[in-house]
Amino acid sequence: MSGGDTMAAVATAGGTGAVALIRLSGPEAAEVAARACTCGSDWQDRRAVLKTVRDEAGAVIDQVLVTVFHAPRSYTGDTVAEIATHGGRLVTRRVLERLLECGARSAQPGEFTERAFMNGKLDLTQAEAVMDLISAQSELALRAAHEQLEGRLGERTEKLRQELIDTVANLEAWIDFPEEDIDPETGEALRKRIEGVAAEIRALLSTADQGRILREGLRTVICGRPNAGKSSLMNRLLGSDRAIVSGTEGTTRDTIEEMLVIEGVPVRMVDTAGLREAGDEIEEEGIRRTIQEAERADLLIVVVDSTMPMDGAMPARLPEVGRKILVLNKSDLGEHADWSASEGIRVSCLDGRGLDELRAQVRVLADLGEADWGEHSVAINARHRDRLMRADEALQRADASLSADAEPEITALDLREAMEYLGEIAGKIDTEEILGSIFSRFCIGK
């Protein structure tokens, strides 16, 4: 993507609304807007002005508000013009077409934010946070995106990188100029510095699971025997009749998946086929998918009919999952004596009792409470995790080479490798190969 031309795109979602926003960015953004509005290009900075966009023949396309942000005081660092049009599909498209006729080109997905990164307005972690902010589905996810957008993760990784830069500089100076009186640090002191950086890296790595849950949702699988009330429970939690409820066993043959927010936690809820001996091939496939989903779950909600004896109510073939909640359903109908000592949550999908307790337990098991969240609200993503793991491995090699009294050049190489991986997180070194992957996920206009 070129940083020397002027690009344009609709920055608001498609559809019909009161207002739509078209964004221009580039060295000729003000001039392109002026040509489309047949006016002078001496726009006052950050002042909205009412103008009329006209076609080549002079016919009116729309009355618009134009606001120009002169470089470098803009989102992208280039001169930016934001044009607020009426929000119809046709009028928005016609205004955009006119801007393209006047010298702009169509922007690619994520190109405005990429331009901001290229111009030093954002580091790479902040650029990724823009997408997290747009797609946030809960208050916690929103908070994490804001923390990252403010540069918290970039600051922490850059601080660690600078620590390694200082260490490598001192070590390599001693290697290159042995005749000079340069203290390379004793092995024990160097090891402590390496271990300190490694400890910080592992603290960030510990947020990977939290970050995945915030971005993708806590994968929660509802399972149990047929007619235990799995689909009724899902409908209750969703607040709508998403899953078919029937007294006929085997009604649910395939998995049903929906996103919802429970106690501030984004949850990807999956309703599954009842676990029993299958009556036909289709039901057997549904049961196979149930077990497969349960094995992938972050949280398993096991629903049982509490009016039945325990032996007949508990599902068979249930995989082991670390986080699990037992739900004793149909509590409004009375409870069998077998369940008297059970610590399961007693729920009635008919009248809603016990659902608040269930929601609270989901929040606890998600490990996203304030005590768990603490200072690590940056919540790394998969790319950050990969670079941090590689940096940690390089530091482990450096530590091992020190313990083995290896040549200092080997230690320096490992430290430099760790430093480069940390630099890739915020884009402090050459990251050309990963930019396309990151920004291609953005919507056009952002």
Buried (B, 14 or more C-beta within 10 A) or exposed (E): BEBEBBBBBBBBEEEEEEEBBBBBBBEBBBBBBBBBBEBEBEBEEEEEBEBEBBEEEEEEBBBBBBBBBBBEEBBBBBBBBBBBBBBBEEBBBBBBBBBBEBBBBEBBBBBBBBBBBBBEBBBBBBBBBBBBBEEBBBEBBBBBBBBBBEBBBBBBBBEBBEBBBEBBEBBBBBBEEEEEEBEBBEEEEBBEBBEEBBEBBEBBBEBBBBBBBBBBBBBBBBBBBBBBBBBBBBBBBBEEEBBEBEEEEBBBBEBBBBEBBBBBBBBBBBBBBBBBEBEEEEBEBBBEBBBEBBEEBBBBBBBBBBBBEEEEBBBEEBBEBEBBBBBBBBBBEEBBEBBEEBEBBBBBBBEEEBBEBBBEBBBBBBBBBEEEBEEBBBBBBEBBBBBBBBBBBBBBBBBEBBEEEBEBEBBBBBBBBBBBBBBBBBBBEEBEEBBEEBBEEBBBBB
